[in-house]
């Protein structure tokens, strides 16, 4: 195969550049419309989040309460880890989020919703956390796992929107982890 370039090579390059610019502009416009022009809730600034104190793992929002907990997966029993398909390790953290509807009873009742989480360490490295819903009878848990380094502090940005709620609750939950 032989490729020849015409003497006026700037014309095709100019056309390609115009085409590439048009495609880039179209992609940006499509992305902007698809996202409604506003960032997702998980990117809400720190100032808009309710930061849980070090000794606090729940927040009451009136009709609903949100409970959070993070632990290294080596603290799970082998049976529990196997049932949920979780690898037991001192360098893997499991985040557990539970939504409780305050129904007037002493304990409330588990509620379903949408839970989105990401984590940021103290150097600013963003770590995604894939959350999955686990339901056991009436109990509902939202769990996700991620890798950690020794003495790493993670700030979990947690967005919880119970079914029927108009907007998400924005929480920040911080923990320092140690590996062996």
JOZI-V172561 format. One record per pair of residues at least 12 apart in sequence whose C-alpha atoms are under 7 Angstrom apart, sorted by the first residue. I is the first residue (numbers start at 0). J is the second residue. Records with the same first field share a line. If there is no record, write none. Layout:
I=J ; J
This chain:
40=158
41=115 ; 116 ; 156 ; 158
48=169 ; 170 ; 171
49=169 ; 170 ; 171
50=170 ; 171 ; 172
51=171 ; 172
53=173
56=68
62=100 ; 101
63=98 ; 99 ; 100 ; 101
64=98 ; 99 ; 100 ; 101
65=97 ; 98 ; 99
66=96 ; 97 ; 98
67=95 ; 96 ; 97
68=94 ; 95 ; 96
69=92 ; 93 ; 94 ; 95
70=92 ; 93 ; 94
71=88 ; 89 ; 90 ; 91 ; 92 ; 93
72=86 ; 87 ; 88 ; 89 ; 91 ; 92 ; 93
73=87 ; 88 ; 89
75=87
89=178 ; 179
90=146 ; 147 ; 148 ; 178
91=144 ; 145 ; 146 ; 147
92=144 ; 145 ; 146 ; 147
93=142 ; 143 ; 144 ; 145
94=142 ; 143 ; 144
95=140 ; 141 ; 142 ; 143
96=140 ; 141 ; 142
97=139 ; 140 ; 141
98=110 ; 111
109=137 ; 138 ; 139
110=139 ; 161
111=139 ; 161 ; 162
112=159 ; 160 ; 161 ; 162
113=159 ; 160 ; 161
114=158 ; 159 ; 160
115=130 ; 157 ; 158 ; 159
116=128 ; 155 ; 156 ; 157 ; 158
117=155 ; 156 ; 157
118=153 ; 154 ; 155 ; 156
119=153 ; 154 ; 155
120=151 ; 152 ; 153 ; 154
121=152 ; 153
128=143 ; 144 ; 145
129=143
130=142 ; 143
131=143
148=178
149=176 ; 177 ; 178
150=175 ; 176 ; 177
151=175 ; 176
152=173 ; 174 ; 175 ; 176
153=173 ; 174 ; 175
154=171 ; 172 ; 173 ; 174
155=171 ; 172 ; 173
156=170 ; 171 ; 172
157=169 ; 170 ; 171
158=170
